[in-house]
Amino acid sequence: MDEKKHCDGHCTFERAAEVEFRALNASVREVQERLGRLEATLLRGAALLMANLAGMVATLAGQLLGH
């Protein structure tokens, strides 16, 4: 009987811990997904910035060579 009470409390604790672990795992996955989207956005922004910079350099070079 004493073992049953101990198991019930222990099993309840294990179930609660498992639920918390699943929630934490889901939260970590969500953060990973958000970071992935942020990285993709930053890479696109950096690529656009580099393209604009290259365009400005080409324009300035054309103006310098034209004069």
Contacts in CASP RR format, 6 or more apart in sequence:
PFRMAT RR
TARGET T0000
AUTHOR 0000-0000-0000
METHOD contacts of the structure
MODEL  1
MDEKKHCDGHCTFERAAEVEFRALNASVREVQERLGRLEATLLRGAALLM
ANLAGMVATLAGQLLGH
END
